[in-house]
Amino acid sequence: ETGVTQSPTHLIKTRGQQVTLRCSSQSGHNTVSWYQQALGQGPQFIFQYYREEENGRGNFPPRFSGLQFPNYSSELNVNALELDDSALYLCASSFTGGGTEAFFGQGTRLTVV
Amino acid sequence: GQNIDQPTEMTATEGAIVQINCTYQTSGFNGLFWYQQHAGEAPTFLSYNVLDGLEEKGRFSSFLSRSKGYSYLLLKELQMKDSASYLCAVSDRNSGYALNFGKGTSLLVTP
């Protein structure tokens, strides 16, 4: 158990719809990162939030957006869903500054049909 | 940008030793992590290297050479439960210390 919880665990959406995924970070951690993991691939960095501000972003289009709340929990929003968005979405919490391990939640499996 | 390479698949025998290599290129290196991921589960932390050399932790060891952009994960006394994907990830200062992962090495341990 890492103390990082994600909801929902599974989700099915239709192409064009919007989705919100949620993550509660581990106690004491102030940084949340989101990753997309396609089947058989390594996780791909989407973006990262520190103290409610985005402080890093990977190669994902603007329809991927996020929020971090004062309690350091976070949301990932994806608009205009595409079939290729089907993946495992992982949230990781850490204490910022680098050099510290990130603890992952169990992920949300999103299927777009 | 990032370029992290590791073998796609490896097979080893129970009780043996296996070495999983990882090479990387990054402009803002701030450490290298190894994670283990069983099918359908979240990645779990194995090791972290920021200085050159070998870090040993039980049956698992990790090595880093920053000048060569090279790391390896060494697994000793392999057990069946070690069958999993092993992910090499580099922390990059230029992206807020976020982790950039390789595609993972799928390790199969056979009896």
HADDOCK unambig.tbl for C-alpha pairs under 7 A between the chains (distance, minus, plus):
assign (segid A and resid 41 and name CA) (segid B and resid 103 and name CA) 4.84 0.50 0.50
assign (segid A and resid 41 and name CA) (segid B and resid 104 and name CA) 6.67 0.50 0.50
assign (segid A and resid 42 and name CA) (segid B and resid 87 and name CA) 6.90 0.50 0.50
assign (segid A and resid 42 and name CA) (segid B and resid 101 and name CA) 5.84 0.50 0.50
assign (segid A and resid 42 and name CA) (segid B and resid 102 and name CA) 5.64 0.50 0.50
assign (segid A and resid 42 and name CA) (segid B and resid 103 and name CA) 3.98 0.50 0.50
assign (segid A and resid 42 and name CA) (segid B and resid 104 and name CA) 5.48 0.50 0.50
assign (segid A and resid 43 and name CA) (segid B and resid 101 and name CA) 6.02 0.50 0.50
assign (segid A and resid 44 and name CA) (segid B and resid 100 and name CA) 6.90 0.50 0.50
assign (segid A and resid 44 and name CA) (segid B and resid 101 and name CA) 6.67 0.50 0.50
assign (segid A and resid 45 and name CA) (segid B and resid 99 and name CA) 6.95 0.50 0.50
assign (segid A and resid 45 and name CA) (segid B and resid 100 and name CA) 6.38 0.50 0.50
assign (segid A and resid 48 and name CA) (segid B and resid 98 and name CA) 6.96 0.50 0.50
assign (segid A and resid 55 and name CA) (segid B and resid 96 and name CA) 5.65 0.50 0.50
assign (segid A and resid 56 and name CA) (segid B and resid 95 and name CA) 4.57 0.50 0.50
assign (segid A and resid 56 and name CA) (segid B and resid 96 and name CA) 5.07 0.50 0.50
assign (segid A and resid 57 and name CA) (segid B and resid 95 and name CA) 6.58 0.50 0.50
assign (segid A and resid 98 and name CA) (segid B and resid 30 and name CA) 6.79 0.50 0.50
assign (segid A and resid 98 and name CA) (segid B and resid 97 and name CA) 5.28 0.50 0.50
assign (segid A and resid 99 and name CA) (segid B and resid 30 and name CA) 6.83 0.50 0.50
assign (segid A and resid 99 and name CA) (segid B and resid 31 and name CA) 6.30 0.50 0.50
assign (segid A and resid 101 and name CA) (segid B and resid 45 and name CA) 6.86 0.50 0.50
assign (segid A and resid 104 and name CA) (segid B and resid 42 and name CA) 6.05 0.50 0.50
assign (segid A and resid 104 and name CA) (segid B and resid 43 and name CA) 6.34 0.50 0.50
assign (segid A and resid 105 and name CA) (segid B and resid 42 and name CA) 6.21 0.50 0.50
assign (segid A and resid 106 and name CA) (segid B and resid 41 and name CA) 6.06 0.50 0.50
assign (segid A and resid 106 and name CA) (segid B and resid 42 and name CA) 4.82 0.50 0.50
assign (segid A and resid 107 and name CA) (segid B and resid 42 and name CA) 6.57 0.50 0.50
